[in-house]
């Protein structure tokens, strides 16, 4: 029975770990082929004690990873692991230890984690364990993102009973002092010319291939780094959005069947369903861990969420419904039910968001989810508009840094309501559980993304909001043509919706007799109209194509689809054994038979991980804040009262604002780039696509939305970041009213704006709105995506005034752009 105490540490070593921790080092070697990655993890162990030991190490992998290789180097011998049904693997491992032999066991410990058991490691001896896994890298901000996780965030264990699939997860040990570290190297092959390789988390050393612009190598800029946060590497290349096909076959893999991966970016015209009433609900994690600023002291996840919410609010379409729900050990709603988006509700929401803090305790996500999803959209629309029979569509946005013990219950709850609620998820900060963030988005037929410490949140949240506001391709089907497909992922019965301009990836296992060239047709309906996309299967060849990546990933994707569809454990086991992929039904075991067998009592030692953030807690009889908002150590102090916490935080922001940009610039990062940083003038007014970067704003002190409170608390100058300043002044309808605050925000006098208005523009706010848009384009061009929906709403408002055409709106913005350039560049 779980004790009702606060601050229960899940780990084994709350203070200092024992001196005989056997893990002495970890190396990661990565092969990156476009979005495909193969990662080899080598763990070195040494038994420093005088007796044989069993070492247990629970460590992270991406939740999408297909683990397909396991080798143990024990003394002078190398033993290759074999895949077995999970219980049989455990029995073989235990029998080997009982007989005094050496053995190693690799099994899934839960979503996104593996467990290695190394048994009968003799006194004074060393061993190496090699684990190979394949994974599919996401595309974010026009870059392929390779993530190598190094530690696991502690999971908050909710008060409600866990499902069997959640309860079976093995929890790792933790220690604030870990001696071992990580070395890493990456071999990169792209289908186009590489333009940039960088990391926002660690220093990199990049070596370009002088004979091949599509190949380079990267490694960490230091020999060894602490394993207390993910390693993130981003790669940009010239053909990122072109269709690419990987195809491979090999006689020793499934008797020569072919593995195939098809990735392309579908494009269809923007459209909207005018008969559909949109409702937006923002579900915000306000648990104590959201107040942790990371080891580098960067912005807290709750601060990032506050800024994101303010941009969300300014970018919503006129006439929609919205609500904000915060959760921790309890949850609270801004409105009892979603309200109409107007000036009054926006002002109330703005004040509410400014006061949000990480003061609500644990991470009880299930209760607020059920409350939101159980609300009847039909009844809500009748209540707000007094009409019946209206068509509704709810969009739910979940922002969390969390890792919870009831992930499967949360996913199942979302899946049960996927017919009337689409869910978009954001993993905020370091260590957000990918199984929760990705799983909830898949179940809710939405999209997921991650915003790590030090990364800008604004563009990502607006990109997701833009997707939510656009119809998707539904009733998706895939016609493989002459290709003979044995298995495919996504499953035919559960093809995910297709989003415009978003990479869509399909895996398949072809039969041995299948042709390896042809055409694949993806079809679906967009607002009831048939859409078809045809892609030629012309395999991309590279000297480093490894067929096991494709077979393993295809099998893993099919297994995941089967598990999410419910049941099918026998099919999961069959696929695991057939393609040698670890799963919930199958594990790897390696046995070293010894002539001189070990005897005596076997001591078991659990290898600890470095923690991410403050310790999680188990729920007790109390509610309310449990972490100090400034606490970044593993403690469970009760937080100061919200008012005191707020004063301290604002004081800290105020004192550090002048240092913010320099600290960001000095963050360790490596980069090789050929991208231009200049912007083409005036062309931005004619297109909604992001352009090249404009003048950077990093030189100026930045005041965030987090520092906005009630109007009486606003500093005289308002926010000094141009985007946030203008966002705070935009009306719900989309226009900017001409007043002194607007003039100050665009760095012009009110008189200058008034006297420069063209004679054929009769409405003052039309001209002031054009000035605001031009200023954003000129001064915030590098954040074009972040203000794209604000700009779109403003242009729509302008087009309704005096019958202005879209061409005249664009011409007026160009005219304003010229004025802004002349005045603000002086």
Residue pairs with C-beta under 8 A, 6 or more apart in sequence:
2 157
2 618
3 618
4 618
4 619
4 620
4 621
5 618
5 620
6 617
6 618
6 620
6 622
6 626
6 636
7 615
7 617
7 626
7 635
7 636
8 617
8 618
9 174
9 615
9 634
10 154
10 155
10 171
10 172
10 174
10 615
10 616
11 154
11 172
11 173
11 174
11 175
11 608
11 609
11 611
12 173
12 174
12 175
12 606
12 608
13 173
13 174
13 175
13 608
14 634
15 175
15 176
16 175
16 176
16 177
17 173
17 175
17 177
17 178
17 608
18 605
19 48
20 47
20 48
20 49
20 53
20 605
21 179
21 180
21 605
21 607
21 608
22 45
22 46
22 47
22 48
22 53
22 55
22 118
22 121
22 605
22 607
23 43
23 44
23 45
23 55
23 57
23 180
23 607
24 44
24 45
24 46
24 179
24 180
25 43
25 44
25 180
25 181
25 183
25 224
26 41
26 42
26 43
26 44
26 150
26 180
26 181
26 182
26 183
26 227
27 41
27 42
27 44
27 182
27 183
27 184
28 39
28 40
28 41
28 42
28 148
28 182
28 183
28 184
28 185
28 231
29 39
29 40
29 42
29 184
29 185
29 186
29 187
30 37
30 38
30 39
30 40
30 146
30 148
30 184
30 185
30 186
30 187
31 37
31 38
31 39
31 186
31 187
31 189
31 544
31 546
32 137
32 144
32 146
32 186
32 187
32 188
32 189
32 235
33 189
33 246
33 542
33 544
33 545
33 549
34 144
34 189
34 190
34 191
34 244
34 246
34 263
34 540
35 136
35 137
35 138
35 139
35 144
35 263
35 503
35 505
36 134
36 136
36 137
36 246
36 261
36 549
36 550
36 553
37 134
37 135
37 136
37 137
37 146
37 549
38 132
38 133
38 134
38 546
38 548
38 549
39 65
39 132
39 133
39 134
39 135
39 148
40 69
40 130
40 131
40 132
41 59
41 130
41 131
41 132
41 133
42 128
42 129
42 130
43 57
43 116
43 128
43 129
43 130
43 131
44 126
44 127
44 128
45 55
45 118
45 121
45 126
45 127
45 128
45 129
46 125
46 126
46 127
47 53
47 121
47 122
47 123
47 124
47 125
47 126
48 124
49 123
49 603
50 123
51 123
51 600
51 601
51 602
51 603
52 120
52 121
52 122
52 123
52 598
52 600
52 602
52 603
53 121
53 602
53 603
53 604
53 605
54 97
54 117
54 118
54 119
54 120
54 121
54 602
54 603
54 604
54 605
55 116
55 117
55 118
55 121
55 605
55 607
56 115
56 116
56 117
56 118
56 604
56 605
56 606
56 607
57 115
57 116
57 118
57 606
57 607
58 109
58 113
58 114
58 115
58 152
58 170
58 171
58 172
58 173
58 606
58 607
58 609
59 113
59 114
59 116
59 151
59 152
59 172
59 609
60 112
60 113
60 114
60 149
60 150
60 151
60 152
61 67
61 112
61 113
61 114
61 133
61 135
61 149
62 112
62 135
62 147
62 149
62 434
63 111
63 112
63 434
63 435
63 438
63 439
64 135
64 136
64 434
64 438
64 556
64 560
65 133
65 134
65 135
65 556
66 133
66 134
66 135
66 552
66 553
66 555
66 556
66 581
67 106
67 108
67 114
67 131
67 132
67 133
67 581
67 582
67 588
68 132
68 133
68 134
68 548
68 551
68 552
68 579
68 580
68 581
68 582
69 81
69 130
69 131
69 132
69 133
69 548
69 580
70 80
70 81
70 104
70 106
70 129
70 130
70 131
70 132
70 582
70 588
70 590
71 78
71 79
71 80
71 81
71 129
71 130
71 590
72 78
72 79
72 81
72 102
72 104
72 118
72 127
72 128
72 129
72 130
72 590
72 592
73 79
73 127
73 128
73 129
73 130
74 102
74 104
74 125
74 127
74 592
75 122
75 125
75 126
75 127
75 592
77 592
79 104
79 590
79 591
79 592
80 590
81 104
81 106
81 588
81 589
81 590
82 588
82 589
82 590
83 89
83 576
83 577
83 580
83 581
83 582
83 586
83 587
83 588
84 92
84 586
84 587
84 588
84 589
85 573
85 577
85 585
85 586
86 107
86 584
86 585
86 586
86 587
89 105
89 107
89 586
89 587
89 588
89 589
90 105
90 107
90 587
92 103
92 589
92 591
93 103
93 104
93 105
93 117
93 119
93 589
93 591
96 102
96 103
96 119
96 120
96 591
96 592
96 593
97 103
97 119
97 120
97 602
99 597
100 120
100 594
100 597
100 598
100 599
101 120
101 591
101 592
101 593
101 594
101 597
101 598
102 119
102 120
102 121
102 122
102 591
102 592
102 594
102 598
103 117
103 119
103 120
103 589
103 590
103 591
103 592
104 116
104 117
104 118
104 119
104 127
104 129
104 589
104 590
105 115
105 116
105 117
105 119
105 587
105 588
105 589
105 590
106 114
106 115
106 116
106 129
106 131
106 582
106 587
106 588
106 589
107 114
107 115
107 582
107 587
107 588
108 114
108 115
108 582
108 583
108 584
108 587
109 115
109 169
109 170
109 172
110 168
110 169
110 170
111 169
111 407
111 433
111 435
111 436
111 439
112 149
112 152
112 433
112 434
112 435
113 152
113 169
113 170
113 172
114 131
114 582
115 170
116 129
116 131
118 127
118 129
119 602
120 598
120 602
121 127
122 598
133 552
134 548
134 549
134 552
134 553
134 556
135 553
136 505
136 553
137 144
137 145
137 146
137 147
138 144
138 145
138 449
139 145
139 240
139 503
140 234
140 449
140 450
140 460
141 234
141 459
141 460
142 236
142 240
143 196
143 234
143 235
143 236
143 240
144 190
144 234
144 235
144 236
144 237
144 240
145 232
145 233
145 234
146 186
146 232
146 233
146 234
146 235
147 230
147 231
147 232
148 184
148 230
148 231
148 233
149 230
150 182
150 227
150 228
150 229
150 230
150 231
150 610
151 227
151 228
151 229
151 431
151 609
151 610
151 611
151 612
152 172
152 403
152 431
152 609
152 612
153 401
153 403
153 430
153 431
153 432
153 433
153 612
153 613
154 171
154 174
154 403
154 611
154 612
154 615
154 616
155 169
155 171
155 403
155 404
155 405
155 433
155 616
156 287
156 362
156 363
156 402
156 403
156 404
156 405
156 616
156 617
157 404
157 405
157 616
157 618
157 619
158 362
158 363
158 364
158 365
158 366
158 404
158 405
158 406
158 619
159 364
159 619
160 366
160 406
160 409
162 405
162 406
162 409
163 406
163 408
163 409
163 412
165 408
165 584
166 405
166 406
166 407
166 408
166 409
167 405
169 405
172 606
172 608
172 609
173 606
173 607
173 608
173 609
174 608
174 609
174 610
174 611
174 634
175 608
175 609
175 610
175 611
176 610
176 611
176 633
176 634
178 226
178 227
178 228
178 608
178 609
178 610
180 227
181 224
181 225
181 226
181 227
182 220
182 224
182 225
182 226
182 227
182 231
183 219
183 220
183 223
183 224
183 225
184 219
184 220
184 225
184 231
185 217
185 218
185 219
185 220
186 217
186 218
186 219
186 233
187 217
187 544
188 194
188 197
188 215
188 216
188 217
188 218
188 235
189 214
189 215
189 542
189 543
189 544
190 214
190 215
190 235
190 237
190 239
191 214
191 237
191 239
191 242
191 244
191 540
192 214
192 237
192 238
192 239
192 240
192 242
193 213
193 214
193 237
193 238
193 239
194 208
194 213
194 214
194 215
194 216
194 235
194 236
194 237
195 236
195 237
195 238
195 673
195 674
195 675
196 234
196 235
196 236
196 671
196 672
196 673
196 674
196 675
197 204
197 206
197 216
197 218
197 233
197 234
197 235
197 236
197 670
197 671
197 672
198 204
198 233
198 234
198 669
198 670
198 671
198 672
198 673
199 231
199 232
199 233
199 234
199 669
199 670
199 671
200 232
200 234
200 452
200 454
200 455
200 667
200 669
201 229
201 230
201 231
201 232
201 452
201 454
201 669
202 220
202 221
202 225
202 231
202 232
202 668
202 669
202 670
203 220
203 221
203 222
203 668
203 669
203 670
204 218
204 219
204 220
204 221
204 233
204 669
204 670
204 671
205 218
205 219
205 220
205 221
205 670
206 216
206 217
206 218
206 670
206 671
206 672
207 216
207 217
207 218
208 216
208 672
209 215
209 216
209 217
214 237
216 672
218 233
218 670
220 231
221 668
221 670
225 231
226 610
227 609
227 610
228 295
228 610
228 611
228 612
229 294
229 295
229 430
229 431
229 453
229 612
230 430
230 431
230 452
232 452
236 675
241 265
241 503
242 264
243 262
243 263
243 264
243 265
243 535
243 536
244 262
244 263
244 264
244 540
245 260
245 261
245 262
245 263
245 535
245 536
245 537
245 538
245 539
245 540
246 259
246 260
246 261
246 539
246 540
246 545
246 549
246 550
247 258
247 259
247 260
247 516
247 537
247 539
247 550
248 258
248 259
248 539
248 545
248 546
248 547
248 549
248 550
248 551
249 256
249 257
249 258
249 259
249 510
249 516
249 547
250 256
250 547
250 548
253 259
253 547
253 548
253 551
253 579
254 509
254 551
254 578
254 579
255 512
256 512
257 486
257 509
257 510
257 511
257 512
257 551
258 509
258 510
258 512
258 514
258 516
259 507
259 508
259 509
259 510
259 547
259 549
259 550
259 551
259 553
259 554
260 483
260 507
260 508
260 509
260 510
260 537
260 550
260 554
261 505
261 506
261 507
261 508
261 550
261 553
261 554
262 505
262 506
262 508
262 520
262 535
262 537
263 503
263 504
263 505
263 506
264 503
264 504
264 533
264 535
265 501
265 502
265 503
265 504
266 473
266 498
266 500
266 501
266 502
266 504
266 522
266 533
267 500
267 501
268 473
268 500
268 526
268 531
270 470
270 500
271 470
271 471
271 526
271 527
272 469
272 470
272 471
273 391
273 393
273 471
273 527
275 391
276 391
276 392
276 393
277 320
277 321
277 381
277 385
277 390
277 391
277 392
277 393
278 317
278 320
278 321
278 392
278 393
278 395
278 469
279 320
279 321
279 322
279 323
279 338
279 377
279 380
279 392
279 393
279 394
279 395
280 312
280 316
280 320
280 321
280 322
280 323
280 338
280 394
280 395
280 397
280 465
280 468
281 322
281 323
281 324
281 325
281 338
281 372
281 394
281 395
281 396
281 397
282 309
282 312
282 322
282 323
282 324
282 325
282 397
282 399
283 325
283 327
283 365
283 368
283 369
283 372
283 396
283 397
283 398
283 399
284 305
284 309
284 324
284 325
284 326
284 327
284 356
284 399
285 301
285 305
285 327
285 328
285 363
285 365
285 398
285 399
285 400
285 401
285 402
285 428
286 302
286 326
286 327
286 328
286 356
286 357
286 358
286 359
286 360
287 327
287 328
287 329
287 358
287 360
287 361
287 362
287 363
287 401
287 402
288 328
288 358
288 359
288 360
288 361
288 362
288 614
288 617
288 625
288 626
288 627
288 631
288 639
289 301
289 358
289 363
289 401
289 402
289 613
289 614
289 616
289 627
290 300
290 301
290 302
290 305
290 358
290 400
290 401
290 428
290 429
291 300
291 301
291 302
291 357
291 358
291 359
291 627
291 628
291 629
291 630
291 631
292 300
292 301
292 401
292 429
292 613
292 614
292 627
292 631
292 632
293 299
293 300
293 453
293 632
294 429
294 430
294 453
294 454
294 613
294 632
295 632
296 453
296 454
296 667
297 632
298 453
298 454
299 453
300 358
300 429
300 629
301 358
301 401
301 428
301 429
302 356
302 357
302 358
303 704
303 706
304 428
304 429
304 451
304 457
305 356
305 399
305 428
305 457
306 353
306 354
306 356
306 704
306 705
306 706
307 457
307 458
307 704
307 705
307 706
307 724
308 399
308 426
308 457
308 458
308 461
309 324
309 353
309 356
309 705
310 350
310 353
310 705
310 708
310 724
310 727
310 728
311 458
311 461
311 462
311 727
311 786
311 787
311 790
312 397
312 461
312 462
312 465
313 322
313 346
313 349
313 350
313 353
314 727
314 728
314 730
314 790
315 462
315 465
315 789
315 790
315 793
316 322
316 341
316 465
317 341
317 469
317 793
318 341
318 732
318 733
318 734
318 793
319 340
319 341
320 340
320 341
321 338
321 339
321 340
321 341
321 380
321 384
322 338
322 339
322 341
322 345
322 349
323 333
323 334
323 335
323 337
323 338
323 339
324 333
324 334
324 335
324 349
324 352
324 353
325 331
325 332
325 333
325 334
325 368
325 371
325 372
326 332
326 356
326 360
327 360
327 363
327 364
327 365
327 367
327 368
328 358
328 359
328 360
328 361
328 362
328 363
328 364
329 360
329 361
329 362
329 364
329 619
329 623
329 624
329 626
330 360
330 361
330 364
330 367
330 623
331 360
331 364
331 367
331 368
331 371
332 360
334 348
334 349
334 352
335 345
337 375
337 380
337 383
338 380
338 384
339 345
339 384
340 384
341 732
342 732
343 731
343 732
346 732
350 708
350 728
351 709
351 710
353 705
354 705
354 706
354 708
354 709
354 710
355 646
355 709
357 629
357 642
357 645
357 646
357 649
358 627
358 629
359 624
359 625
359 629
359 639
359 642
359 645
360 624
360 625
361 617
361 619
361 623
361 624
361 625
361 626
362 616
362 617
362 619
362 626
363 400
363 402
363 404
363 616
364 619
365 398
365 400
365 402
365 404
365 410
366 406
366 409
366 410
366 413
369 410
369 413
369 414
370 413
372 396
372 421
373 396
373 413
373 414
373 416
373 417
373 421
377 392
377 393
377 394
377 420
378 388
378 390
378 392
380 392
381 387
381 390
381 392
382 388
382 390
392 420
393 420
393 422
394 420
394 421
394 422
395 421
395 422
395 424
395 468
395 469
396 421
396 422
396 423
396 424
396 444
397 423
397 424
397 425
397 426
397 461
397 464
397 465
397 468
398 423
398 424
398 425
398 426
398 440
399 425
399 426
399 428
400 425
400 426
400 427
400 428
400 432
400 436
400 437
401 427
401 428
401 429
401 430
401 431
401 432
401 613
402 432
402 433
402 436
403 431
403 432
403 433
403 436
403 616
404 410
404 433
404 436
407 433
407 435
407 436
407 439
410 436
410 439
410 440
411 436
411 439
411 440
411 443
411 564
412 443
414 421
414 423
414 440
414 443
414 444
415 443
415 444
415 564
417 444
418 443
418 444
418 445
421 444
422 444
422 445
422 446
422 468
423 440
423 441
423 443
423 444
423 445
423 446
424 441
424 444
424 446
424 447
424 448
424 464
424 467
424 468
425 436
425 437
425 438
425 440
425 441
425 444
425 446
425 447
425 448
425 449
426 437
426 448
426 449
426 450
426 451
426 457
426 460
426 461
426 464
427 433
427 434
427 436
427 437
427 448
427 449
427 450
427 451
428 450
428 451
428 457
429 451
429 452
429 453
429 613
430 452
430 453
430 612
430 613
431 612
431 613
432 450
434 450
437 448
437 450
438 448
439 564
440 448
441 447
441 448
442 448
442 496
442 564
443 564
445 496
445 497
446 468
447 464
447 467
447 499
447 502
449 460
449 463
449 464
451 457
451 460
454 664
454 667
456 783
456 786
458 723
458 783
458 786
459 783
459 785
459 786
462 785
462 786
462 787
462 788
462 789
463 785
465 789
466 788
466 789
467 499
467 500
467 502
469 789
470 499
470 500
471 526
471 527
472 497
472 498
472 499
472 500
472 526
473 497
473 498
473 499
473 524
473 525
473 526
473 531
474 497
474 524
474 525
474 526
475 524
475 525
476 495
476 496
476 497
476 498
476 522
476 523
476 524
477 492
477 495
477 522
477 523
477 524
478 488
478 492
478 495
478 506
478 520
478 521
478 522
478 523
479 520
479 521
479 522
479 523
480 488
480 508
480 518
480 520
481 518
481 519
481 520
481 521
482 514
482 515
482 518
483 508
483 510
483 514
483 515
483 516
483 518
483 520
483 537
484 510
484 511
484 513
484 514
484 515
485 508
485 509
485 510
485 511
485 514
486 508
486 509
486 510
486 511
487 508
487 509
487 554
487 555
487 558
487 575
488 506
488 507
488 508
488 509
488 558
489 506
489 507
489 508
489 554
489 557
489 558
489 560
489 561
490 496
490 506
490 557
490 561
491 558
491 561
491 562
491 565
493 565
494 561
494 564
494 565
497 524
498 504
498 522
498 524
504 522
506 520
506 522
507 550
507 553
507 554
507 557
507 558
508 554
509 551
509 554
509 555
509 558
510 516
516 537
516 539
517 537
517 538
517 539
518 536
518 537
519 534
519 535
519 536
519 537
520 534
520 535
520 537
521 532
521 533
521 534
521 535
522 532
522 533
522 535
523 530
523 531
523 532
523 533
524 530
524 531
525 531
551 579
552 579
552 580
552 581
554 579
555 575
555 576
555 578
555 579
555 581
556 581
556 583
558 575
559 572
559 575
559 576
559 581
559 583
562 568
562 571
562 572
562 575
563 572
563 584
569 584
569 585
572 583
572 584
572 585
573 583
573 585
573 586
575 581
575 583
576 582
576 583
576 585
576 586
577 586
582 588
611 634
613 632
614 627
614 631
614 632
614 633
614 634
614 635
614 636
615 634
615 635
615 636
617 626
617 636
625 638
625 639
625 642
626 636
626 638
626 639
627 636
627 637
627 639
628 637
628 638
628 639
628 640
628 645
629 639
629 640
629 645
629 648
629 649
630 645
630 648
630 649
630 652
631 637
631 639
639 645
640 648
649 706
650 707
653 703
653 704
653 706
653 707
654 707
656 663
657 701
657 702
657 703
658 701
660 701
660 702
661 698
661 699
661 700
661 701
661 702
664 698
665 698
675 692
676 692
676 693
677 692
677 693
677 696
678 692
678 693
679 691
679 692
679 693
679 694
679 781
680 691
680 692
681 817
681 821
682 814
682 817
682 818
683 691
684 691
684 777
684 781
684 784
684 817
685 773
685 774
685 777
685 810
685 813
685 814
685 817
686 810
686 814
688 788
688 791
688 792
690 784
690 785
690 788
691 781
691 784
692 781
693 781
693 782
694 777
694 778
694 779
694 780
694 781
694 782
695 778
695 779
695 781
696 782
697 721
697 722
697 779
697 780
697 782
700 720
700 721
701 720
702 720
702 721
703 715
703 718
703 719
703 720
703 721
703 724
704 719
704 721
704 724
705 719
705 724
705 727
705 728
707 715
707 719
708 714
708 719
708 728
717 744
718 725
718 728
718 741
718 744
718 745
719 725
719 728
722 745
722 775
722 776
722 779
722 780
723 776
723 780
723 783
723 786
723 787
725 745
726 736
726 742
726 745
726 746
726 772
726 775
726 776
726 787
726 790
727 787
727 790
729 736
729 737
729 741
729 742
729 745
729 772
730 736
730 772
730 790
730 793
730 794
731 737
733 793
733 797
734 769
734 790
734 793
734 794
734 795
734 796
734 797
734 798
735 765
735 766
735 768
735 769
735 794
735 797
735 798
736 742
736 765
736 768
736 769
736 771
736 772
736 794
737 765
737 768
738 750
738 753
738 754
738 764
738 765
738 767
738 768
739 750
740 750
742 750
742 753
742 768
742 771
742 772
743 749
743 750
743 752
743 753
745 772
745 775
746 753
746 771
746 772
746 775
746 820
746 824
747 775
747 823
747 824
748 771
748 820
748 823
748 824
752 823
753 767
753 768
753 771
754 764
756 767
756 819
757 764
757 767
758 767
758 812
758 815
761 767
761 812
762 802
763 801
763 802
765 801
766 798
766 801
766 802
766 804
766 812
767 812
767 816
769 794
769 797
769 798
770 798
770 809
770 812
770 813
770 815
770 816
771 816
771 819
771 820
772 794
773 791
773 794
773 795
773 813
773 816
774 813
774 816
774 817
774 819
774 820
775 820
775 824
776 787
776 790
776 791
777 784
777 813
777 817
778 817
778 820
778 821
778 824
779 824
780 786
780 787
795 806
795 809
795 813
798 804
798 809
798 812
799 805
799 806
799 809
804 812
